[in-house]
Amino acid sequence: MSGQTVWITGASAGIGEALAVRFAQDSARLVLSARRKSELERVARRCRDAGLAADEVLVLPLDVTDWASLPGAVQTVLDAFGAIDILVNNAGVSQRSLCKDTDMAVYQKLMDVDVMGQIALTKAVLPHMLERGAGHLAVTSSVAGKVGVPLRTGYCAAKHAVMGFFDALRAEVEGQGVHVSTITPGFIRTDISRNALAGDGSAFGEEDEDIAGGMDVNECAEVVFKGLQAKKREIPVGKGKEMAALWLKRISPDALFRITRARS
């Protein structure tokens, strides 16, 4: 990845932060985006500590739901580095609430951030990659993008949508030199459940037992890094029983449903 330009959204924490540091260790030039500039600056310092020069890390605060700002952000990256080799659409928010208790505004936010924001930024970057005949688009989906589970109706809907969009996009552009990867994490030890939306839109504020026992985020970043390096179309990453759900969904959807229903 040395010398390649990698743009990571949701880079201020969690998988995005760990992945940024891992790319920095391999001498990739980095664009770090999220809404919190102070946290991006902290991650940028970690990337410089990992070996990058000051001008090899661009901090670019971004709200992916502000579609009008995205073409300008793309131009900023091109002005700084001349090309975008890899875009990792990693911005996102989760949910912890029963459908009957969830405001429609929460569903709207999940779709705006987790789906439409990813599509909008991808569309802004895609013409550049098609013109070059090269590039790599990735998105952080989830096991929840293939399996429906209680308390995550909106999150599962969003991640299923993301999976479908990027699978279809791959069919359109892979023959033109643009690779597309869907990253499919299981339970990873991050603040995803603490930052998840409750039914009224407030922060859930608690750590799931499943998340607490999940894969270390740096171990996750290593798997994702190697998967992107190998240009894998799908990159499953996790270590728990949830990863078996991907296999069970294919061979026995009814058995999987019985298991997920028992979790409600």
MIBALO-975720 format. One record per residue: residue in three letters; x, y, z negated of N, C-alpha, C, O in turn. Coordinates in steps of 0.02 Angstrom, whole numbers, plus 50000, padded with zeros to 5 digits. Each point is the difference from the previous one (the first is absolute). Layout:
BEGIN
ALAXYZXYZXYZXYZ
...
This chain:
BEGIN
MET500414993950000499595006150000500435006450000499735005549999
SER500924993750002500455005849997499855004950056499984998150059
GLY499925008249923499895005250049499295000550025499835004850035
GLN499734990449949499315000550022499615004749953500165000749941
THR499345002550087499585004549961499384996349978499614997550040
VAL500295002249894499454996449970499575004949961500255003449955
TRP499124997150062499535004549967499554995849956499664995550024
ILE500335005949911499604996249953499505004749966500205005049969
THR499164993550036499505003749962499884996349934500174994149993
GLY499535009449960499924997049933500684998449970500084995149964
ALA500415009250050500694998749981500185002449931500574999449979
SER498955003449985500165003049935499984995149942500175001849943
ALA499644991950070499964995149946499904993150030499894999250060
GLY500144995849896499804993250018500394997050058500615000850005
ILE499034995850039500314996650056500355005050046500554998650024
GLY499145007249987500315005050043500675002349975500485000650038
GLU499565000849897500645002149971500534994550005500565001350020
ALA499254992649961500484994550001500244998750071500584998550011
LEU498965002050037500194998950070500465005450025500474998750038
ALA499415007649941500445005550020500724998849976500475000950038
VAL499604997149900500674998749973500324994250037500605000250014
ARG499024994750002500284994350037500245002150069500534997850022
PHE499095006250013500215002550065500625004449993500454999850042
ALA499585004249905500585004349989500634995849991500535001950024
GLN499414992549942500574995549990500264997250066500574997950005
ASP499015002250046500204997550066500135005850048500054999050061
SER500025007149912500225005950038499505002550051500195003050051
ALA499174995749938499485002950043499885007349980500055001749942
ARG499805002550107499795006849986499274999849979499604996450030
LEU500225007549919499344999349969499595006350002500255005649991
VAL499114993550022499505005249990499534997549945499694994850008
LEU500275009049938499614998049942499385004449995500065006149993
SER499364990850010499375003949997499534997349946499954994049989
ALA499725010649979499474998849952499745006949981500245005050028
ARG499304995449926499745006649981500435003549948500025006149997
ARG500324990049961500365003049943500735001450019500414995450002
LYS499745010950011500685001850023500524998549947500554997750016
SER499305003549920500494999049947500204992649997500584998449989
GLU498944997150020500164992949998500384997950062500444995749997
LEU499415007350060500384998650061500735002249992500464996650022
GLU499645009149945500685002449989500384995149955500594998750010
ARG499074998549941500314995049956500214993850041500554997449991
VAL499005000350052500164994250041500575001650048500434995850013
ALA499575010350014500545002050045500674999749965500504998050030
ARG499525004049907500634999649962500224992849993500594998450006
ARG498944997149982500174992949997500294997550066500464996050001
CYS499255006450054500244997950066500705002850014500424996650030
ARG499715009549948500685002750008500494996249955500574998850020
ASP499214999449921500434996049956500154993350031500524997049986
ALA499035000550057500104993650033500465000550060500164995050032
GLY500055011249985500505000750052499845004750056500435001150044
LEU498985001949958499835004450055500255007149988500035002349943
ALA500145001150111500195007049996499385004249990499444997850014
ALA500665008449964499435004449987499575001050062499395000349995
ASP500945000350064499625001350060499714993650032499725000350055
GLU500354994149911499724993850025499344998249964499714994750013
VAL500075009649943499374999049964499585006350007500215005449978
LEU499214994050052499545005650008499404998949955499644995150006
VAL500255009649948499414999949957499455003950036500075006050013
LEU499394990550003499465003150039499334998749966499664995050015
PRO500145009449938499354999149967499444999650051499995003750049
LEU499544991849938499494998750051499374997149966500054995749956
ASP499385006650067499354997149981499734996850064499815003650046
VAL500164989849956499804996650063499275001250017499794998650056
THR499825004049897499305001650016499935006850033499455001750023
ASP501085002149980500005006550034500244998850072500585001250017
TRP498964996450025500184997950067500325005750041500454998850040
ALA499315007249949500255005650040500745001449989500335002750044
SER499934995249897500705001449986500474994750028500615001150001
LEU499134993350022500434994450018500425001150063500594998350000
PRO499135004650054500445001350058500595004649983500554999050026
GLY499335005949932500555004449979500524996249959500605001350006
ALA499174994149952500474995949961500424995750045500604999349989
VAL499094997750062500394996050048500535004250033500574997850008
GLN499255008350013500495004350033500565001949952500585000650022
THR499275000449914500525001449951500514994449997500605001249997
VAL499154992650003500464994249998500424999750063500604998749997
LEU499085002450061500374999750063500525005650004500554998950026
ASP499295006949948500485005550000500604998349955500565002050014
ALA499314994449932500534998449952500444994350025500615000249993
PHE499084994550035500374993950015499984997850073500374995550020
GLY499205007650020499994998550071499574994150021499814999450058
ALA500044996249895499604994150016499694997249936500235001449945
ILE499264994750064499694996249945500044992750020499644997850045
ASP500784998449922500094993050018499494995549965499744995350030
ILE500135006149906499534995949961499555004749960500245004549966
LEU499114994350038499525003449956499694994849955499704995250024
VAL500375005749911499684995549951499425003849968500105004249957
ASN499304994150064499395003049972499864996649933499704994649998
ASN500525008549948499964996849935499575003949951499894997849943
ALA499865008150077499565003849955499374996149986499744996550044
GLY500005003949896499394996449985499785000749928500385002149957
VAL499004996050032499715000149933499564993849993499704997850048
SER500264999549891499604994049989499365001849960499855005949990
GLN499794989049989499355001049967499904994649948500234994350008
ARG499435007449937499814995149949499305001849975499935003549950
SER499554994250085499315001349979499534995550038500134998350058
LEU499324999849909499484996250034499645004450051499945006049991
CYS499824990850061499645003850052499435004149970499915005850019
LYS499714991349936499415003449973500185006249959499595004449988
ASP501054996049991500235005649959500435004950039500275004749970
THR499804994450095500485004050039499655005450040499554998650040
ASP500665007649948499735005750039500204999450073500534997450016
MET499045005050028500175000050072500625004250013500374998650048
ALA499755006549912500595004250009500644995949991500505001450032
VAL499484993649925500584995749990500124995850062500574999350022
TYR498904997950006500084996250062500275004550056500434997950039
GLN499335008249964500235004650051500755001449992500375000150050
LYS499855001049888500715001549989500434994050018500535000850030
LEU499254993249953500384994050017500084999450076500544998450024
MET498935002950012500044999650073500435005650029500394998950047
ASP499555007149925500385005750026500764998949990500395001250046
VAL499804996549894500714999249985500284993650030500525000150033
ASP499144994349955500284993550016499914998050073500374995750025
VAL499155007350009499874998150070500125005950047500464999850041
MET499135005349953500045005450049500665003849998500255002150052
GLY500034998649889500665003349995500544996150036500435002950033
GLN499554990449960500494995750033499925000350077500495000350037
ILE498884999649984499875000350072500225006850028500315000350053
ALA499535005049911500155006750026500755001150007500225002750051
LEU500184995349900500725000950005500294995550054500455002050037
THR499304991949967500234995450052499875002950069500434999850044
LYS498975002949966499845003050065500455006150015500165001350058
ALA500035002349890500445005850011500704997950020500345003550038
VAL499894990849937500684997650014500024995850064500514999850034
LEU498954996749982500004995250054500225002750068500394996750034
PRO499385009249987500235002450066500765000550006500284998550053
HIS500055003649893500735000450000500314993150011500474999350039
MET499274995749927500284993350007499864997150069500434996750029
LEU498975004549997499844997450067500425003450053500214996850048
GLU499925009549943500425003650048500714997250001500324999550053
ARG499934998849888500674997049995500014992750020500524997350019
GLY498904999549978499974992850012500324996149944500264994550010
ALA499725008449929500314996849942499715003049937499805005849998
GLY500174990149950499765002449936499674994349961499884994650027
HIS499995006849911499724994949955499515003449953500195004449962
LEU499184993450041499485002649957499824994649949499894994350018
ALA500095007649919499834995349947499475003149955499965006149994
VAL499654989649974499505002449952500004995349940500054993950008
THR499885008949933499924995949941499264998549991499615004349978
SER500194989650040499334997749987500004996649932500245002949952
SER499504991150043499964996549936499714993150012499694998750052
VAL500414996849900499624993850001499255001749999499594996350027
ALA500245009449943499315002350000499765002050069499415001250010
GLY501044999150038499815001150070499764993750034499795000150058
LYS500254994349906499774993650028499544996249953499654995450021
VAL500345006649915499624996549949499585005249961500275005049978
GLY499094993750015499575004449961499974997849927499894994149986
VAL500225010649969500014998449928499595005149961499925005750023
PRO499824992549919499605004649960500395006349980500614999949995
LEU499025005449994500255006549977500385003950053500285005349986
ARG499754992050075500395003250053499625000350066500304999250053
THR499045001849945499614999950062500265005250050500084998550059
GLY500055007649917500255005250044500714998850022500175001050059
TYR500254996849895500714998650016500054994450051500385000450048
CYS499244994249940500024994450047499745002150069500284998150051
ALA499195005949950499745002450063500535004150038500104999250060
ALA500245005249903500515004250031500584995850027500245001150055
LYS499994994249905500584996150020499824995150057500424998650042
HIS498974998849958499784996050058500005004350063500224997750053
ALA499555008549941499985004550058500705001550026500124999950060
VAL500345001449894500695001450019500304994050037500335000850051
MET499554993249922500274994150031499734999250071500384998550046
GLY498975002649963499704999450066500275005250049500154998450057
PHE499925007849920500255005350044500704998550024500145000450060
PHE500314997849895500704999150020500104993450038500454999750042
ASP499154995249945500034994050041499795001750072500324997750048
ALA499155006249960499785002050067500505004550034500134999450060
LEU500165005349901500505004450029500614996150025500275001650053
ARG499924993349910500574995850021499874997050069500444999950043
ALA498944997849967499834997050065500045005150056500134998250058
GLU499775008149926500035005350051500715002150017500145001450058
VAL500304998949892500635003550011500634995749997500545002350019
GLU499414991549957500614996049993500354999050067500614999850003
GLY499004999550050500304999250067500345006250026500324999850052
GLN499605005849912500315006350020500595001849955500235005849999
GLY500014989349963500605001149959499875002449930500485001449964
VAL498894999350016499835002549933499764994049958499504996850016
HIS500875001849931499824994549955499525002449947500025005849979
VAL499554989749997499525001649948500024994649947499934994150015
SER500165007949922500034995349945499475001749948499905005849982
THR499754989149993499555000849944500334996949938500154994050000
ILE499955010049950500304997849937499424997949954499535003849990
THR500524990149982499444997249962500224998149930500124994249986
PRO499925010849969500224998449932499454996749959499405001150010
GLY500824994749943499574997649948500075004549939499995006150007
PHE500094991049934500085004049940500735002149992500444995849993
ILE499685010750009500675002949993499995004749940499525003749990
ARG501014996149970500015004049938500125007350016500575002350004
THR498885001350006500015007350012499445003049957499694996549960
ASP500195009950049499455003449964499354999950040499565004249987
ILE500374991350060499415000150044499354999549962499525003350017
SER500454992549931499374999449963499885006049955499435002249992
ARG501105000549978499925006149959499745005850042499595004049976
ASN500644996550086499805005650043499384998550041499765004350037
ALA499974989749956499404998150039499415004449980499995002949946
LEU499524997450098499405004049987499494995949962499844994450019
ALA499905008449928499424997149966499375001950039500045003750049
GLY499404993749929499385001150038499805007350008499685001850049
ASP500535002449903499835007250004500545004150033499955006250003
GLY500584990550021500545003650034500585001849955500515002550024
SER499434996449911500555001449954500524994450006499874994850029
ALA500725006449941500524994850000499804994349955499775001249944
PHE500324992750078499844994149961500414999949936499744998549946
GLY500915003050060500425001149941500224993949962500295000749946
GLU499604993350080500204994049966500394995450047499925000350061
GLU500514995749909500394995350040499664993250002499834997249947
ASP500065000250112499714993250007500504994949974500605000850005
GLU499134993949967500424994449979500364997050061500584998049996
ASP499065001650060500304997250061500585004350024500524997450020
ILE499395009249979500545004550022500594999549952500584999950022
ALA499295000049914500544999549951500424993850009500615000149987
GLY499094994550037500364993850011500234999050071500224994650019
GLY499745010750021500164999450071500745000350016500425000149955
MET499735000050109500685000250025500325006849984499675005250004
ASP500974994749978500385006249990500005004150064500084997250055
VAL499845009349939499925004350058500635000150044499955000750061
ASN500634998649908500624999950040500074993550039500264999950056
GLU499524994749914499994993650035499515000350059500144997550055
CYS499295005849934499525001150054500325004050056499934998250059
ALA500415007249924500315004250051500504996250042500065001150060
GLU500314994349909500494996050036499654995650052500244999450057
VAL499214997449923499634995850047499735004250058500044997950058
VAL499675007949927499735004350052500555002550046499925000050061
PHE500635002149910500575002450040500224994750050500095001550059
LYS500004992449918500234994650044499474998550053500174998450057
GLY499195002049923499474998850049499995005350054499904998350059
LEU500195007949922500025005450050500624999450043499985001150061
GLN500574997149909500624999150038499924994650053500265000650056
ALA499374994249927499874994550046499415001350046499834995850043
LYS499855010049949499425001950040499434994949996499684998450050
LYS500214999049890499454995349990499335003550009499925005849979
ARG499624990850052499345003050010499615000549935499645004949989
GLU500434990349968499685000349934500514998149947500394995350008
ILE499615008549937500494999049947499634998949934499885004849964
PRO499954989050019499714998649934500545000449947500564997750010
VAL499275005349933500505000849947499664999649932499545003849985
GLY500704991649974499734998949934500234993249976500324996350036
LYS499515002149902500244993749972499474996149963500134994449977
GLY499275008450016499494996949958499494995950040500084998950060
LYS499414999049904499484995950030499625003750054499704996950044
GLU500325009749953499635003850051500284998850070499645000750050
MET501004997549955500294998750066499724993650030499944999450061
ALA499884995949896499684993950025499325001450029499754996250041
ALA499945009449939499345001850026500035001450075499514998850035
LEU501065003649990500065001350071499944993450039499704999850054
TRP500604995049919499964993450031499314996949991499734997250047
LEU499985003549893499364997049987499445003350041499524996750019
LYS500555009849993499505003550040499944996950070499454999850029
ARG501114997849997499994997150067499704993050001499644998250046
ILE500514997849902499814993050004499344998549964499664995150017
SER500165008949933499394998749963499735006449969500085001249940
PRO499595003150101499735006249974499514999049942499975004049954
ASP499644990650049499524998849946500354998749934499785002449948
ALA500764993750054500374998649939500295006449971500005001149940
LEU500255003250104500285006349977499465004449969500125003349949
PHE499294996750081499465004149973499814997749929499885004149956
ARG500104989450034499834997449934500515002449948499825001449942
ILE500814998950078500525002449954499925007449985500045002049942
THR499865002050110499955007249989499355001849962500005004749961
ARG499464991650051499385001249964500094998849925499715003549958
ALA500704991750026500124998449929500385005549964500015000149938
ARG500295004450099500375005649969499555005849982500225004749967
SER499154995150054499565005849987499744999949928499625004549981
